[in-house]
Amino acid sequence: MTSNTRVVVTGAGLAGVRLARRLGEPGLSAALAGDEEHTPYNRVLLTEVLAGRYAPEVIALTMEAPE
């Protein structure tokens, strides 16, 4: 891939967000496209949120690379 490469990842689940983050490293550009109305979230932990063990904010997935 060249430094001007742009990639669109279809699917806003865990795998899509992780791939878009990796592709968003220096020299590459990635966009995430999903069909859901809300922001991406960690579906694996959804039952923990529904059970009241975690706040909904805990499972939110962002496109920002971790520090």
VMD Tcl script that draws the C-alpha trace (Angstrom):
set ca {
  {0.00 0.00 0.00}
  {1.13 3.52 -0.68}
  {1.11 6.44 1.73}
  {-2.06 7.73 0.02}
  {-3.98 4.49 0.44}
  {-7.52 4.85 1.78}
  {-9.50 1.86 2.99}
  {-13.17 1.57 3.95}
  {-13.97 -1.19 6.44}
  {-17.56 -2.42 6.23}
  {-18.93 -3.57 9.55}
  {-18.73 -1.74 12.85}
  {-18.27 -4.68 15.19}
  {-15.16 -5.62 17.16}
  {-13.30 -6.98 14.16}
  {-14.14 -4.00 11.96}
  {-13.03 -1.46 14.57}
  {-9.82 -3.35 15.28}
  {-8.98 -3.57 11.56}
  {-9.75 0.12 10.99}
  {-7.50 1.05 13.93}
  {-4.66 -1.02 12.48}
  {-5.14 0.48 9.04}
  {-5.20 3.96 10.57}
  {-1.53 3.76 11.47}
  {0.84 6.36 9.95}
  {0.75 6.48 6.17}
  {-2.68 4.90 5.83}
  {-6.22 6.18 6.09}
  {-9.18 4.07 7.19}
  {-12.90 4.76 7.49}
  {-15.43 2.56 9.26}
  {-18.90 2.03 7.76}
  {-21.71 0.37 9.66}
  {-25.48 0.18 9.22}
  {-26.46 0.55 12.88}
  {-27.79 3.87 14.19}
  {-25.59 3.89 17.29}
  {-21.82 3.96 17.71}
  {-19.93 0.65 17.65}
  {-19.81 -1.27 20.93}
  {-18.18 -4.38 22.37}
  {-20.88 -7.00 21.86}
  {-18.99 -9.53 23.98}
  {-19.56 -7.39 27.09}
  {-23.17 -6.45 26.26}
  {-24.63 -9.02 28.67}
  {-22.51 -7.52 31.46}
  {-24.02 -4.09 30.76}
  {-27.53 -5.52 30.68}
  {-26.85 -7.26 34.01}
  {-25.78 -3.94 35.51}
  {-22.13 -4.89 36.06}
  {-20.79 -2.23 33.65}
  {-22.00 1.16 32.51}
  {-22.84 1.41 28.78}
  {-19.87 3.75 28.25}
  {-17.47 0.92 29.15}
  {-18.30 -1.04 25.99}
  {-18.16 1.87 23.54}
  {-15.62 1.37 20.74}
  {-13.85 4.40 19.34}
  {-11.73 4.83 16.26}
  {-8.99 6.56 18.20}
  {-5.89 4.43 18.58}
  {-5.09 3.47 22.15}
  {-2.27 5.37 23.86}
}
mol new
graphics top color blue
foreach p $ca { graphics top sphere $p radius 0.5 }
foreach p [lrange $ca 0 end-1] q [lrange $ca 1 end] { graphics top cylinder $p $q radius 0.2 }
display resetview
